[in-house]
Amino acid sequence: MQPLFQQAAGLTLRLLLLIILSLLVMTTDHRFHHVEKVRTAILQGLYPVHYLVNLPADAAAWLLENLSSRDMLTSDNTRLRAENLSLRARQQQFDALANENVRLRKLLRAAAHVEQDVLVAELLAVDLDPYRQQVVIDKGSDDGVYSGQPLLDAQGVMGQVIEVAADSAVALLISDPSHALPVEVLRNGLRAIARGVGRADRIELLHIPASADVEVGDILLSSGLGGRFPPDYPVARVTEVERPRGRAFARVFARPNALLDRSREVLLVWREPRRGATADIPAELVPTAPEYPTPQLPDGDATTAEGRQ
């Protein structure tokens, strides 16, 4: 029987030869770098093999990275959209607050111009029907509001209170067909009655003689007659003057200064100071000059704008 493993005499010799050859190649490569070209050629030949072997792993990593980047971009885009919407909503709130601040500052300046006890009120409802021009405010008898009290805004006369409840009141606008207001022309002191025509942007002057000195652009002020509205407060500006032939009276129309269809805050005016009321107008808001200049009167007329009643 032959043994399973036999030691061949040439096996040890071949091992020694391989060791010697390896040492020779290593020494030669270390000293003279002759094997570097061979190594480069072998690596170039094996590059396709390495590429094919690594291709599945590289493809999986690329796909995972792209999917992760897409999910991240989608998430960032959703978050940024939500932040943008929130910031835009806050910006709108800031704009509304800034506009409200401007309106209130104008009202304070108007209150200083009136030089009487005033109260700021906010509109609760608006009715601009052609046959009924009214507003509802959030102040009532608990605040001292009374029937017939004048109502102003930062630009001019708005109307007067006609109904009063405990915490609200109804005011009739100067544009209502049933409302009449004594006015005078700033330029020459001509007095007239301004009546509403059912439009927020138009009122009519009644019983103006055809020969009266009224021109387009004339400013109309409250005359103070009747003791209801404060005098010398802007009411409207003349926009149209018609003098039909054969008629004794002219047709004169004006545009109200007050923003009857846009105001949100208004002023309630008291002729006499209210009991317990205190002034609440910053000094820097008090106007240093009147809103309208004193008109130039003809020579020999000693009447002043302040003395006209």
C-alpha positions as CSV (number, residue, x, y, z in Angstrom):
1,M,0.0,0.0,0.0
2,Q,1.4,3.4,-0.9
3,P,1.3,6.2,1.7
4,L,-1.3,9.1,1.3
5,F,1.3,11.8,1.4
6,Q,4.7,11.5,-0.1
7,Q,7.5,14.0,0.2
8,A,8.8,14.7,-3.2
9,A,12.5,15.7,-3.4
10,G,11.9,18.5,-5.8
11,L,9.1,20.3,-3.8
12,T,11.5,21.7,-1.2
13,L,13.9,22.8,-4.0
14,R,11.1,24.6,-5.8
15,L,10.0,26.4,-2.7
16,L,13.5,27.6,-2.1
17,L,13.8,28.8,-5.7
18,L,10.6,30.7,-5.3
19,I,11.7,32.4,-2.1
20,I,15.0,33.3,-3.7
21,L,13.2,34.6,-6.8
22,S,10.9,36.7,-4.6
23,L,13.7,38.2,-2.7
24,L,15.6,39.0,-5.9
25,V,12.5,40.7,-7.4
26,M,11.9,42.7,-4.2
27,T,15.5,43.8,-4.1
28,T,15.5,44.7,-7.7
29,D,12.2,46.7,-7.4
30,H,13.4,48.5,-4.3
31,R,16.8,49.5,-5.8
32,F,16.1,50.0,-9.5
33,H,12.2,50.2,-9.8
34,H,12.2,47.9,-12.8
35,V,9.0,46.1,-11.7
36,E,7.0,49.3,-11.4
37,K,6.0,49.3,-15.1
38,V,5.0,45.7,-14.8
39,R,2.8,46.5,-11.8
40,T,1.2,49.4,-13.6
41,A,0.4,47.3,-16.6
42,I,-1.1,44.6,-14.3
43,L,-3.2,47.2,-12.5
44,Q,-4.5,48.7,-15.7
45,G,-5.4,45.2,-16.9
46,L,-7.3,44.5,-13.6
47,Y,-9.1,47.9,-13.5
48,P,-12.1,46.6,-15.5
49,V,-12.4,43.7,-13.2
50,H,-12.3,46.0,-10.1
51,Y,-14.9,48.3,-11.8
52,L,-17.3,45.4,-12.5
53,V,-16.9,44.0,-9.0
54,N,-17.6,47.4,-7.3
55,L,-20.3,48.4,-9.7
56,P,-23.3,47.0,-7.8
57,A,-22.1,48.5,-4.5
58,D,-21.4,51.9,-6.2
59,A,-24.8,51.9,-7.9
60,A,-26.6,51.1,-4.6
61,A,-24.7,53.9,-2.8
62,W,-25.5,56.4,-5.6
63,L,-29.2,55.4,-5.6
64,L,-29.4,55.7,-1.8
65,E,-27.7,59.1,-1.8
66,N,-30.0,60.5,-4.5
67,L,-33.1,59.2,-2.8
68,S,-31.9,60.6,0.5
69,S,-31.1,64.0,-1.1
70,R,-34.5,64.1,-2.9
71,D,-36.3,63.3,0.4
72,M,-34.2,66.0,2.1
73,L,-35.0,68.6,-0.6
74,T,-38.7,67.7,-0.5
75,S,-38.7,68.1,3.3
76,D,-36.8,71.4,3.2
77,N,-39.0,72.7,0.5
78,T,-42.2,71.9,2.5
79,R,-40.7,73.5,5.6
80,L,-39.6,76.6,3.8
81,R,-43.1,76.9,2.2
82,A,-44.7,76.7,5.6
83,E,-42.2,79.3,7.0
84,N,-42.8,81.6,4.1
85,L,-46.6,81.4,4.5
86,S,-46.2,82.1,8.2
87,L,-43.9,85.1,7.6
88,R,-46.2,86.5,5.0
89,A,-49.2,86.2,7.4
90,R,-47.1,88.0,10.1
91,Q,-46.1,90.6,7.5
92,Q,-49.8,91.3,6.7
93,Q,-50.5,91.7,10.4
94,F,-47.6,94.1,10.7
95,D,-48.9,96.1,7.7
96,A,-52.4,96.2,9.2
97,L,-50.9,97.4,12.5
98,A,-48.8,100.0,10.7
99,N,-51.9,101.3,8.8
100,E,-53.9,101.4,12.0
101,N,-51.1,103.3,13.7
102,V,-51.2,105.9,10.9
103,R,-55.0,106.2,11.1
104,L,-54.9,106.7,14.8
105,R,-52.1,109.3,14.6
106,K,-54.2,111.2,12.1
107,L,-57.2,111.0,14.4
108,L,-55.1,112.4,17.3
109,R,-54.0,115.3,15.1
110,A,-57.6,115.9,14.1
111,A,-58.5,115.9,17.8
112,A,-55.9,118.5,18.5
113,H,-57.3,120.6,15.7
114,V,-60.8,120.4,17.0
115,E,-59.6,121.6,20.4
116,Q,-62.6,120.1,22.2
117,D,-63.2,116.9,24.2
118,V,-63.2,113.9,21.8
119,L,-63.4,110.2,22.0
120,V,-62.1,107.7,19.5
121,A,-64.7,105.1,18.4
122,E,-64.5,102.2,16.0
123,L,-67.1,101.3,13.3
124,L,-69.0,98.1,13.9
125,A,-71.3,98.2,10.8
126,V,-71.7,100.3,7.7
127,D,-74.9,100.8,5.7
128,L,-74.4,102.7,2.4
129,D,-77.8,102.1,0.8
130,P,-78.7,104.9,-1.6
131,Y,-81.7,105.8,0.7
132,R,-79.9,105.2,4.0
133,Q,-76.3,106.1,4.8
134,Q,-75.6,105.1,8.3
135,V,-72.8,103.6,10.5
136,V,-72.8,101.8,13.9
137,I,-70.0,102.7,16.3
138,D,-68.8,100.8,19.4
139,K,-69.5,103.6,21.9
140,G,-72.8,104.4,23.6
141,S,-74.5,106.1,26.5
142,D,-72.2,104.4,28.9
143,D,-69.4,106.5,27.3
144,G,-71.4,109.7,27.4
145,V,-72.6,109.6,23.7
146,Y,-75.8,111.5,23.1
147,S,-78.2,111.9,20.2
148,G,-77.2,114.7,17.8
149,Q,-73.5,114.4,18.7
150,P,-71.2,115.2,15.7
151,L,-69.0,112.5,14.2
152,L,-65.7,113.3,12.5
153,D,-62.8,111.4,11.0
154,A,-59.2,112.5,10.4
155,Q,-60.2,114.2,7.1
156,G,-63.5,115.9,7.9
157,V,-67.1,115.9,9.1
158,M,-68.8,112.4,8.8
159,G,-72.2,112.9,10.3
160,Q,-74.1,112.9,13.6
161,V,-75.5,110.4,16.1
162,I,-79.2,109.7,15.8
163,E,-79.7,106.6,18.0
164,V,-77.9,105.7,21.2
165,A,-77.7,102.4,23.1
166,A,-75.8,101.5,26.2
167,D,-72.7,100.2,24.4
168,S,-73.3,101.3,20.7
169,A,-74.8,104.1,18.7
170,V,-76.1,104.7,15.1
171,A,-74.8,107.8,13.2
172,L,-76.3,109.4,10.1
173,L,-73.7,110.2,7.5
174,I,-73.6,113.6,5.7
175,S,-74.2,111.7,2.4
176,D,-77.6,110.5,3.6
177,P,-80.4,112.3,1.6
178,S,-82.1,113.3,4.9
179,H,-79.0,115.0,6.3
180,A,-78.3,118.7,6.0
181,L,-75.2,120.5,7.3
182,P,-74.5,124.3,7.5
183,V,-71.3,125.1,5.6
184,E,-69.4,128.0,4.3
185,V,-66.9,128.6,1.5
186,L,-63.4,129.1,2.9
187,R,-62.4,131.5,0.1
188,N,-65.1,134.1,0.6
189,G,-67.3,133.1,3.6
190,L,-70.4,132.3,1.5
191,R,-72.8,130.2,3.6
192,A,-75.0,127.4,2.3
193,I,-76.6,124.1,3.3
194,A,-75.0,120.8,2.2
195,R,-77.3,117.9,1.7
196,G,-76.5,114.2,1.0
197,V,-77.6,112.6,-2.3
198,G,-77.3,109.0,-1.3
199,R,-73.6,108.6,-2.5
200,A,-70.6,108.4,-0.3
201,D,-68.6,110.5,-2.7
202,R,-71.0,113.4,-3.4
203,I,-73.1,116.0,-1.6
204,E,-75.1,118.9,-2.9
205,L,-75.3,122.6,-1.9
206,L,-78.8,123.9,-1.8
207,H,-80.2,127.2,-2.8
208,I,-77.0,128.7,-4.2
209,P,-77.9,131.8,-6.4
210,A,-76.7,131.5,-10.0
211,S,-74.7,134.7,-9.5
212,A,-73.0,133.4,-6.3
213,D,-69.2,133.3,-6.3
214,V,-68.6,129.5,-6.1
215,E,-65.9,127.8,-8.1
216,V,-64.7,124.2,-8.6
217,G,-62.0,123.5,-6.1
218,D,-63.5,125.7,-3.3
219,I,-63.1,124.3,0.2
220,L,-66.3,124.0,2.3
221,L,-66.0,124.3,6.1
222,S,-68.6,123.7,8.8
223,S,-70.0,127.1,9.7
224,G,-70.9,126.3,13.3
225,L,-74.4,127.6,12.8
226,G,-77.0,125.7,14.8
227,G,-74.4,124.8,17.5
228,R,-74.2,121.1,16.6
229,F,-71.0,120.8,14.5
230,P,-67.7,122.5,15.5
231,P,-66.9,125.5,13.2
232,D,-64.1,125.7,10.6
233,Y,-63.8,122.0,10.2
234,P,-63.4,120.7,6.6
235,V,-66.5,119.2,5.1
236,A,-66.0,118.9,1.3
237,R,-64.4,120.3,-1.8
238,V,-66.5,121.7,-4.7
239,T,-66.3,119.4,-7.8
240,E,-69.1,120.6,-10.1
241,V,-70.9,124.0,-10.6
242,E,-73.8,124.2,-13.1
243,R,-75.6,127.4,-13.9
244,P,-78.6,126.5,-16.1
245,R,-80.0,129.4,-18.2
246,G,-83.3,130.8,-17.0
247,R,-82.9,129.4,-13.5
248,A,-82.3,131.4,-10.3
249,F,-80.2,128.8,-8.6
250,A,-77.1,127.0,-9.5
251,R,-76.5,123.3,-9.0
252,V,-73.3,122.8,-7.0
253,F,-71.9,119.4,-6.0
254,A,-68.9,118.6,-3.8
255,R,-66.9,115.6,-2.7
256,P,-66.8,115.0,1.1
257,N,-63.4,115.2,2.7
258,A,-64.3,112.4,5.2
259,L,-63.7,108.8,3.9
260,L,-67.3,107.8,4.4
261,D,-66.9,104.4,2.8
262,R,-63.3,103.6,4.1
263,S,-62.8,105.0,7.6
264,R,-62.5,102.5,10.5
265,E,-62.0,104.9,13.4
266,V,-64.0,108.1,14.1
267,L,-64.1,110.9,16.5
268,L,-67.0,111.8,18.8
269,V,-66.9,115.5,19.7
270,W,-68.2,117.1,22.9
271,R,-68.8,120.9,23.0
272,E,-68.3,120.9,26.8
273,P,-65.6,118.8,28.5
274,R,-66.9,115.5,29.9
275,R,-66.8,114.9,33.6
276,G,-63.7,112.9,34.4
277,A,-62.3,113.1,30.9
278,T,-58.6,113.7,30.5
279,A,-56.5,114.9,27.6
280,D,-54.6,112.0,26.0
281,I,-52.9,113.6,23.0
282,P,-49.1,113.5,22.7
283,A,-47.5,116.9,22.5
284,E,-45.6,115.9,19.3
285,L,-48.9,115.2,17.5
286,V,-50.4,118.7,18.1
287,P,-50.3,120.5,14.8
288,T,-48.3,123.7,14.7
289,A,-50.3,125.4,12.0
290,P,-53.9,125.3,10.9
291,E,-54.9,122.8,8.3
292,Y,-56.3,125.5,6.0
293,P,-54.8,129.0,5.5
294,T,-56.9,132.1,6.4
295,P,-58.6,133.3,3.2
296,Q,-57.7,136.7,1.7
297,L,-60.7,139.0,2.1
298,P,-61.5,142.0,-0.1
299,D,-60.2,145.4,1.0
300,G,-62.3,147.1,3.6
301,D,-63.8,143.8,5.0
302,A,-62.6,143.4,8.5
303,T,-64.3,140.0,9.0
304,T,-61.9,137.2,9.8
305,A,-62.3,133.5,9.3
306,E,-62.4,133.0,13.1
307,G,-65.1,135.7,13.5
308,R,-67.5,134.4,10.8
309,Q,-70.5,132.8,12.4
